[in-house]
Amino acid sequence: MAPEPYNVLIVTSEWPRYDGDVTGIHVINQIRCLKQYGLRVDVFPFLGRKNPLNYWRASCKFNRLDLAQYDIIHAHHGQSGLVALSQRQRPVVVTFHGSDLQGIRDASGRVTLAGYILRHVSRWVTTRADSVVLVSESLARQLPRGVAYQVIPAGIDTWLFRPLPMSEARQALGLPADSHLVLFVGDPARTEKRHWLAEETLAHLPDDMSVQLVTAHNVAHEQMPLYMNACDVLLVTSSTEGSPNAVKEALACNLPVVSTDVGDIRARIALIPGCQVCLDDRPESLAAALADVLSRRKRLCSRGMVLDLDETSIITRVINLYQEVTKRTL
């Protein structure tokens, strides 16, 4: 338990903008857990939209707050760290989630101009923050030399994400009972997710396989376990990732995973029978891996491998970090 009172200000550019928007669900879940542990948490959300003027406006508004009331400021994503570091009254923790350090990529996997700028800004933020948190060890190679960091992945709700009967899940979602269902999680408009590659992958499957792609975008978090239990496999076609929660949540539901080799996914699934990490991202290679997994027609026994990522365990590490940083910066 954190000492009372303990006040945290979360700064994030990933935040819901309308009812049903699941943007920033990883931040929302962490805030919920912090509050359950007795911390008082406020949120400073803003929209950057790759516009420097928006960041200047956000910084001005941020600095008009009564920041002295907070024990610590926690920014999620490197661009949010830029706003959080516009003041030096309170210590700043910044969590980097992937594209902030790796750069935004286009449909071909190349870093865009905006991505190069974001990467440069994020690397600068790592040298100024009081503590740097990475969601996976794979991001460490993007840090400037000598920057200290901790790896704290985003937690998952292992009670919500649990195995359920496939037939019941399909019936609840109105999905066909007699087809192979391949799950794609994410916004098809996000170029780094490469929804088009998922579609091409299915087009390379044998003609005699009845397979349907199920895209889960802006699905309520409470509904996602139904999708993961209704489908036969999770397909990840991203060109870049940090530590995708969808993979960890799939494993908690015993759902097989086929993925490109990005983020910490190889470390997470490479040794699990029934999962495959592709050495390249050609649709033919992904289709071969997908066909192999689908032909097994078996769920995994992977749930026990992610129980240590339960939100309650992860949030304890976050609170311990807050206490360490505040003591160090007194």
N, C-alpha and C positions, 0 to 999 in steps of 0.2 A: 504493500500500500504506500502511496505517496504521502509525504507530510502535508498537513492541512495548514493554511490554504495552499493550493498549488494551482497556478493559473497559466494556461497555455493559449497562445494565439497561433492558429493555423493560417498560413498564407498559401493560396493555391489558385492557379489559373484553370484547373480542371474541376469544374463544379456544375451541377445541373442548372440548365437555363429554362426548363419548362417541365410541366408534369409528365412523368414517364421517362425523362432523360436520365440515363444511368451514367453519364459522364462523371468521373471522379468517384466511382463507387468504392474504390480501394481506400480513398481518403475518408469517405463517409463512414465506412466500417471501422476504421481506426479511431475516429472521433467517438463513435458510439462506445467502443471498448474503453477508451480513456475516461469517458464520463461514468461508465459502470464501475471503474476503479476509484471514483471519487474526485477526479480532477475537474476543475472548471475550464471549459474549452470554448473559446470564441473563434469565429472564422472570418477571415478577410478574403473573400473571393473577388477575382477581377478577370476581365477578358483582355488578353494581350493581342490576339489575332495578328501576330507577326508585325505589329505596328509599333515602332519605338515611341510614338506619341502616346499610345495607350499605356505604356509602361511608365512614362514620365507622369502622366495623370494619376495612375494608380499609386505611384510613389508619393506624390503630393498628398493624396487623400490618406494614404497609410500613415504618413508622418503627422497628420492632424489628430490621430487617435491618441488616447491617453495610454501610451505604451508602458509607462512606469508601473501599471497595475499587473503586468505579466511577469512571470518568473522566467519564461523562455518563449522564443518565437520559433516555430517549426514550419519551414517552407517545403512544400512538395513539388518537385521538379526544379531544374536549374533556373528556368526563367522566373519562377516565383522567388527563388533565392535572390535574384537581382533586386526585387522590390523589398524583400525582408532586410537586405543589407544596406538599404538606403538610410537606415538609422544605425546607431551604435550604442543605444541606451541598454538594450537587452541582448543576451546571448542568442545566437542563431544556429539552429540545426537545419541542415538541408538534406532531404532524401532525394536521390537521383533514381529515376525509374527506367531509363533506357534510351529513348530517342533524344533526351536532352544531352547526354554525353556522346551518343553514337551518331546523332544527326538525323534530321528528317530525310527520308528517301523517296525517290519517285518510283513509278511502276516498274522500272528496270532495276531498281535496287541501288541506284546512284544517289549520293548525298546531294540534295538541292542547295541552292544558294542560301535560302533561309535556314537549311539544316546546318551548313557550315557556320553561319552566324550564331545559331543556337548553341552549337558545340563549343565555339570559342567563348561565348558568354558563360556557359556552364563550367568550363574549365577555369575561368577567372573566379567564378563563385566558389569553387572548391578551395581556392587559395585564401579566401577571406572568411569563410564560415568557421564558426567555433567548433563544429563537428560535422563530418561528412558521413552520410549513410548511403550505402549502395544496396539495391535489392538483390543483386547477385554478384558473385566474385568475378564473373566475366567482364563486368564494367570497369574493373580496376585498371585494366590496360589502357583505358582512355584518360586516366588521371594524369596531371602533371607530376613530374618526378618529385618524390618526397612528401606528397600529400597523404596524411594518415586518414584511415577510414575504418568503418565497421560495416559488416554485412548483416542487414536485418531485412529479410524478405517480408513482403506483405503477408499477413496471416489469412487463413481461410476459416470459415465457419464449418467445422467438421460435423456439427449436429445437423445443420441445414443440408450440407452436401454429403449424402450417405446413399448407399445402394437402395433402390426401390425396384419392384417388379417391372420389367420392361413393358409387358402387356398393359399394365395399368397406366404407365407414363404415356404410352402411345395413344391410348384411348382418351386420356385427359387432354392431350394436345390435338386430337383429331388427325393423327398421323397414320399412314398405312401399316397394317400389321404384318404384311408379307414381303416387304422390301428391305434391302439393306439401306440404312440411313446413316449418312456421313455428316457430322456436325461441324459447322464453321462458326466460330464465335468472333464477333467484331463488326465494325462498321465497314461495309464494302467500299465506301468512298475513301477510306484511309489507304493511301497508296502502299504503305509499308506492309499492310495486311495481305495484299495481293489476292483479293477474292477471285480475280480473273484466273489466277493459277489454280485455285481450287476447282473452278469450273473446267479448266483444261485437263486437270488431273482425272476428273471423272470421265471426261470424253475419251481418255486413253484406256479405260477399263474394258475388259472383254465384253463383247456384245451380249453374251448370254447371262450377264450379271444384272439383276434388277437393282439399281442403285439410285438413290435420291439424295441431293445435297440439301441439308436443312441449315439455313442461315439464321443465327440468333443475334439480332441487333436490336438494341433498345428494349430488351426483354427484362422485365422486373427481376431483380436479383432473386427473389423468393421463387420464381418460376424456373430459374436455370437448372436446378437439380432434375426437374422433369425432362428437360431437353437432354441432359447428360445420361439419364437412365433410359430414355426412349431410343437413343441412337446407338449404333454399333461401334462407332469409332469417332474420335476427335481428330480432325485434320487441321494442322497448323502450317500455313504456307508463307509465313512472314519473312521479309528480308532482314528484319532486325527486331529484337525483343530484349527486354531486361530479364524479368522473371515472371512470365505470364501466369496470372492466377488461374486462368481457365485450365491450364495443364494440371496444376495442383488440385483444383476442384474436380477435374475428371478422374484423377487417380483416387481421390477420396470416394468417388462413386464407382470405382473399379472399371472405369471406361478406358479401353485401349486408346493409345495416342500414336499417330503418325505425324512426323514433323520435319521441317527443315532444321538444319543445325544452327540454331540461333540461341542467344542468351544462355540460360543455365539449363536448357531443356535436355541436352545430352547427359549432363550430370544427373538429371532427375529421372530419366526413363531408359537410358541405354542398357541397363542390366535387368530390366523388367521383361520377362518373356511375354510376348504379345504386343509389345510396343516397338516402334522402329523410328530411328533418326536417319534421314537420307543424307548421303555424302554430297549430293548436288541437288539443285532445285529444278531439274528438268521435269516436266510433267510426266514423262515416261517413267522416270525413276520413282517419283511419288506414287504413280499409279501401280507400279509393281509392288511397292511396299504396302499400299492400301489393299490390293487384291490378296496379298498373303495374309494380312491381318483379318480381313473379312472372311477368308476361307476357313479360319480357325473356329469361327462362331463361338467364341468363348469370352467371358468377362475375365478381368484380371483379379488378382488377389493383392492389390496394391494399396488398399486403404491404410494398412498399418504403417506404410512407409511415409505417410504425410501427416500422421497424427501429431508429430512434434511441431507442425506448422499451424496448429490450432491458434485462433486469435488470442486466447487467454495467455498462451505461452509467449507469443510474439509481443503482446502489449506489455508484459512484464519487462522484457528487454528494452522496450522504448522508454518506459518510465525510469528504469535504472540509468539509461543514457541521459535523460533529462537531469536526474539528480547529480550525476557525475559532471556534466557540463556546468550546471549552476554552481557547484562547489568550486570547480576549477576557475570560474570567471569572477568569483566574488572579489 
